[in-house]
Amino acid sequence: MLDEPTRILIAAAICWLNFMTVDLIFKLPESGGVSGATAIAQEVEKGGGALNGGYMMGNIVSSPDASAGTLLASCGVFCAGFFGGLFAAVLVYVGNRICYDPGYAGTTGCITATFIVYGAMQVGFAASDFIAGMVIAILTIQGISYVHASRLVARLWSVRCRWLRGCR
Amino acid sequence: MPVAEGMPVIAIYVCAVIAVYAALRVILQRNTMRKLPFLNVMSFAVTGIIALLLPHPITIAAAAAYFVGSTLESNAIASTWAGGIKKDE
């Protein structure tokens, strides 16, 4: 049995991989979903960052994406078990539509995260580890350095475009 | 602070420290558009704290309502600064 700080760090890595994979598959770094997301991307590029990374940061700010889905799924599982996580997916779907986002990245990320968190609980993790872990994971993308984070996302985006077709 | 038995204390402190850090970055950042990602981190942390402090089924709705509301506000601020609907057309 691991102690709580170690579990939180492992959960942060799992959350990071979950939301980054789902967001890249759903093409968040391709373009801004609303005019505000595009404006944030242009501002990030003006400050020395990468445009595609800026689009993803803008889209995360403007609408609940897979990272928000992971957080709310963890909250749902923490408060009400497995079905709480699935109920959170419904709320994320409603939230997406409120924010004028036609995509399914948030809902998909929420459902995958519900299974991941519930599975991890069977091997000794707590759902609260994933709540703190997701906050750490979003800190690395949005909260430390927009220049380095946007370049990292742009590099991952180019890898995704090489492996899976369908990018502009 | 009174802490109930079995409460995830370290997780709550991690969220609280990150919320305060993000709030300070929002204050120190001059550019309005570059403030918004830090504000997003703060919303994540506060949503986490709400769920961790109040483990009750209805808390999911409260946390989701807070998070979607704050996201919608960021969306509105960013879109207004970008020039609103006119630029979309």
Interface residues (C-beta under 8 A of the other chain):
Chain A: E4 P5 I8 V34 S35 G36 A37 T38 A39 I40 E43 V44 G47 M57 G58 I60 V61 S62 S63 P64 S67 A68 L71 L72 S74 C75 G76 F78 C79 A80 G84 F87 A88 L91 V92 V94 G95 I98 C99 Y100 A126 S128 D129 I131 A132 M134 V135 I136 I138 L139 Q142 G143 Y146
Chain B: P8 I10 A11 I12 V14 C15 I18 Y21 A22 R25 N31 M33 R34 L36 P37 F38 L39 N40 V41 F44 A45 T47 G48 I50 A51 L52 L54 P55 H56 P57 T59 I60 A61 A63 A64 F67 V68 T71 L72 S74 N75 A76 I77 A78 S79 T80 W81 A82 G83 G84 I85 K87 D88
